[in-house]
Structures are given as structure tokens and as C-alpha cells.
């Protein structure tokens, strides 16, 4: 009997034993009313009936995620030249979004991986990072003399920084991976100075058109990596509990290294037609599209 749980050719069966965390209410609005959103094998996602937050239920715990992300930098980053080059270009877009609001001060990048994004940020920042993958931390320490010594290995909630330490805290493609994003955001608020900025960038937008159309075939859906599919609304609900107010939002697509407008529009239009003819049809994996990704900036008030 084949026990493999394949997701786009990736075998996730070994992580099933760590799928132990289940939520009986929405972490954004507290509602206990939610409905099935999609199923991928035995992995199921639900959506809050009140605010629209989407999450895997149940999802993989921290021990399992530690196994999954072990040497993630080697398996999924450094050995893929095309994606590394695309990310370099996208880093500049995300940098410009941040530096439109602030370009100096003390900055912490949460989930900083190998320090790649920190490296493109203004040298006027005093740069710090925290990352759970020890291989990525070792890479950053070895590769960046100016800030490598400021990279810590561990979870944000356990970080030894004093309160009101940072002018800027960034999470680039990070918040959706966390088992407890609420306590992480609470920690962000504690670590930020009054008037400091909290940036969330390169994060999937669960309120996007493509997410609703494609569901488990949405290119940003992943049953282990992406536990939560937030939106500006649902993240604002959480952040507001800790004195963080949404200032601005952006949905990078045009001008990114991932967009192919004419091709993407044709693919999405074809998917719409297929769904209209047969709502239960299995779609191909979605292309990049408008509103798939979001960049948000919050200020501590």
C-alpha cells in the first residue's frame, strides 16, 4: 500500500504525525463558525464564516516544522538559481516599500533566512535578524560581515531583546508559516518603539481572486508551509489588539519578476470557463496574479 501524501511531487506523508494542532475558533475574530475551504489529501483547510481567515486545520506543530525547514536554505534556496535571481529582484521592490516610510534606525528582520533581504536594505539601518534554521543562520554569519554577527537562531517569542528596542520590524514571507502568529505579533508590538513600523511583505493574500478560484491549486497554497492565509482585514484585526494600526497596503504584481500579464490573464480566464462548465473540475496550478501577494505597513500607536 502506498502511503505517500504527494503535493506537487513533494512527499508530505512523513509530516503527518506532527499534524497535532487544531483550532476550534478563529484567531483573528474569535468566531467559532467556519466552513471547509479545500482539501489536499488528508490535509484540510477551513475559512472563518465571519472574517474570512483561512487556515489549515489541523496543522503541523513546531517540532514538525523544524524538521521540514531543516537546511531549507540548501534544499530550497541556494540550489535554485532561477528562484534566487527572481527573489533578488523582488527584494528590491519590498525594500522600496519599506524605505518609502523609513530608511534608518534599528531594524529586526524576523525569519531572515540567510540574510538575503537584510543585505539589500539601506546601510543606514542597524540590522538584526532572527531565524529558526541553524544552517541559514550559519550562512548569514559567514556571508555578511556588517550584520552577520547580529543574526540569532531561534523563535521570535524567545528572543532576548529588550522591549522598545527597534524602530522597524519586518517579516518577509514569514507570518503565514508560524504556528502562533498572535503571540508573534504581540512580541512585535513589545519590541517596537512608540511610532515604530511593522512591515509584512511577500505574504500570500487569502482574500485574492485567484485564491478563491483555485483553492488547493492556488500557487501559494501549501498544506505544511502556509498554515494561515491572511488578508489585510484579518491581520488588521489581530494587530489592532496590540496597538498596531494599518497605515498602507500594496499588492505587488506588475513589474515583479513573476508577472507575465497576457499569459497569466489567459490562464485565469480559461480556469474561470472551466469552473463555469463544471464547478468540481480539477484546475491546473494557478499562475501569478493580481492581489496574490500583499505588503502591509503598521505603525505602533
C-alpha positions, -999 to +999 in steps of 0.1 A: +000+000+000+014+034-010+012+058+020+027+088+002+009+121+005+021+138-026+016+176-030+030+188-064+056+159-063+066+166-027+060+137-003+044+151+029+035+118+045+064+119+070+050+152+085+015+137+092+025+126+127+032+162+137-001+175+124-014+179+160-026+215+163-063+222+157-081+254+162-118+255+172-121+292+168-107+320+145-075+336+158-084+369+142-121+375+152-128+347+177-157+332+158-163+295+162-182+293+129-160+282+100-165+261+068-144+238+047-123+257+022-103+229+005-088+195+010-054+182-002-052+145+005-058+143+043-048+179+048-078+202+052-082+240+052-111+259+067-124+295+064-139+317+091-175+325+082-172+359+099-139+375+089-127+352+061-094+340+076-082+307+061-061+281+079-050+245+078-070+226+104-052+206+119-017+218+111+019+207+117+034+216+151+067+234+158+086+201+160+074+190+126+081+224+111+116+223+125+121+190+106+106+204+074+127+236+075+159+219+085+185+230+059+157+248+040+183+273+027+202+244+010+173+224-003+150+252-015+171+284-019+208+281-028+203+252-053+177+270-074+195+298-094+163+309-112+144+315-080+173+331-063+176+356-091+138+363-090+140+369-053+169+393-057+147+415-079+117+412-057+138+421-026+143+455-042+106+460-046+099+451-010+129+473+001+114+503-017+081+497+000+097+498+034+121+526+027+093+548+015+084+551+052+117+547+070+153+542+059+174+543+091+172+532+127+174+498+144+158+471+123+149+434+130+140+410+102+121+381+115+125+348+096+156+364+079+168+331+063+203+336+051+202+374+054+195+380+017+168+406+023+187+423+051+216+427+026+196+449+002+182+472+029+198+506+034+232+506+052+218+534+074+199+507+093+214+489+122+205+454+110+194+425+132+178+392+122+163+361+138+158+327+121+148+292+131+170+273+106+205+270+120+220+263+086+206+297+073+219+315+104+254+299+098+252+311+062+243+347+072+271+349+098+296+337+073+284+358+044+278+392+059+305+409+079+285+441+086+255+424+102+261+387+103+270+389+140+235+403+147+217+372+134+202+350+161+189+314+158+156+307+174+119+318+176+109+354+179+089+347+211+120+335+228+143+364+216+162+381+244+158+417+230+145+443+255+111+460+249+110+491+228+143+482+211+135+485+174+124+513+150+114+487+124+104+451+124+099+432+091+085+398+083+091+389+047+071+358+038+071+347+074+038+353+093+019+326+073+044+299+084+041+305+122+021+282+145+013+310+168+012+343+148-008+361+175+019+358+201+045+367+175+026+399+167+022+407+204+060+403+207+065+426+177+045+453+195+065+449+227+098+451+208+088+482+187+094+517+199+064+540+200+058+552+164+078+523+151+069+504+119+059+468+114+062+456+078+047+424+064+058+417+029+059+389+003+029+373+021+000+354+004-033+373+004-061+348+012-087+373+000-074+373-035-094+364-066-070+336-075-071+320-040-109+318-042-109+304-077-081+279-074-082+269-037-057+240-033-044+246-068-036+282-059+002+285-064+006+299-028-014+271-011+009+246+007-005+223+034+027+223+055+044+256+048+015+280+047-006+275+078-025+307+075-039+327+046-043+362+060-057+393+043-053+430+052-085+427+071-077+397+092-041+409+100-055+443+110-079+425+134-050+408+152-026+438+151-052+462+164-053+442+197-017+451+203-017+488+193-006+483+157-026+503+132-026+496+094-012+525+075-009+513+039-011+482+017+002+472-017-003+441-039+029+437-059+024+420-093+031+444-122+068+449-126+077+419-104+099+391-119+069+368-117+043+386-139+035+377-175+004+397-178-011+384-211-002+348-204-015+350-168-048+366-178-054+340-204-047+312-180-071+326-153-098+333-179-095+296-191-098+285-155-129+306-150-146+290-180-137+255-168-152+262-134-184+277-150-189+245-170-180+221-142-176+235-106-159+203-095-133+203-122-096+200-111-077+230-123-040+233-131-018+252-106-025+289-108-002+315-123+010+346-105-018+371-105-031+405-091-035+406-053-019+372-048+008+388-026+005+417-002+027+442+015+014+459+046+028+485+070+015+490+105+026+517+130+027+513+168+003+539+182 
